[in-house]
């Protein structure tokens, strides 16, 4: 009997982070505020480009994790055959548990955006996606991967001093992603990555962008509070890492896994 995967991430914290992200995004649409969404925008643009290159025009698609609704509208402008889902339900989307069999299949195409980096059973989630595909169906999954947030990691190490805490969760790299696709039985597996670089003038803006995009720490084991002294050290480390204009360039590595049933 297979053993259960370790609990690295807290489902409750994960859902709370996702709820906060969706509320901020819906507020952005309604109030034209300036909450960050560059990660999901990049993922949606990339999927659209890949589908055009592959000339894959699915008749029945599932889009998981796109609060912009852009990908679903691109796949199905009339709103009849593209099903929208997330780990939470909002508007007309369904709430899907990615570590359980995906309902309402089979699908000709599945896109999963910005969610697989915080599942406890990533191989199982990839297997469920493959099993939900129709024969010859294709899936694309994108998420923030290893190599991301190097500046923030250094700043947090400086802030914690001699007692470092886990404040940024571990991430999957491209090589591990390719191995996971093979393990999950995907045909024609491809794993690749690309880099997004964003300049920040304050630590607070960097943290706000992470929270707005659901990229905060959702580890099951919570780190101790940073405290006033730790926050002061973090701000000082940020200032020391800045360029002549006081900007710190942060990096986001976007890992994309794709393949067929």
Buried (B, 14 or more C-beta within 10 A) or exposed (E): EEEEEEEBBBBEBBBBBBBBBBBBBBEBEEEEEEBBBEBBBBBBEBBBEBBEEEEBEBEBBBBBBBBBBBBBBBBBEEEEBBBBBBBBEBEEBBEBEBBEEBEEBBBBBBBBBBBBBBBBBBBBBBBBBBBBBBEEBBBBBBBBBBBBBEBBEBBBBBBBEEEEBEBBBEBBBBEBBBBBBEEBEBEEBBBEBEEBEBBBEBBEBBBBBBBBBBBBBBBBEEBEEBEEEBBEBBBBBBEEBBEEEEBBEBBBBBBBBBBBB
